[in-house]
Amino acid sequence: MIRKTKLEDAKALQKICKEDLGYDSSLKAIERQIDKLGQDEQHHLFVFEDDCMKEVLGFVEVQVYEAIYSKRGLNILGLAVAHSHQGQGIGKQLMTYIEAWACQNKLTFIRLNSGSHRTEAHAFYQRLGYDGTKRQVRFIKFLQ
């Protein structure tokens, strides 16, 4: 079942973020973000919960994107499935859900970035009909 994230999902999300994405965030930080982002109308976080075990096995995080040079679309900020459950169609279900959600909300495109080393993820997105349209270099400056 795919549903909106709840605060009680924080521990499972923390584990998936650490083990499958390499982001080692504290439980408190994840709880804080779930609470904060849950109040933002442009930001949405959905989880895949196993119906039998009632265990969160994956998530997708999206943000509505709008710029002066484009129509409204959707950025996928994160998609992850617990390693032990990859290859079982959970990621595809999350993507299908997000595509339907985007259509219902009259968004015109979905885009995402994927690290250059994540070649398996690239193949997954291509199988779902996503095109790798350009190569970019990300620049970042940390402020404090």
RATAKA-V680222 format. One record per run of one state. SS is the DSSP state (@ for helix, = for strand, . for the rest). FROM is the first residue (numbers start at 1). TO is the last residue. If there is no record, write none. Layout:
ss/from/to
SS/FROM/TO
SS/FROM/TO
This chain:
ss/from/to
./1/1
=/2/4
./5/6
@/7/21
./22/26
@/27/37
./38/42
=/43/49
./50/55
=/56/67
./68/69
=/70/81
./82/82
@/83/85
./86/89
@/90/104
./105/109
=/110/112
./113/118
@/119/127
./128/144
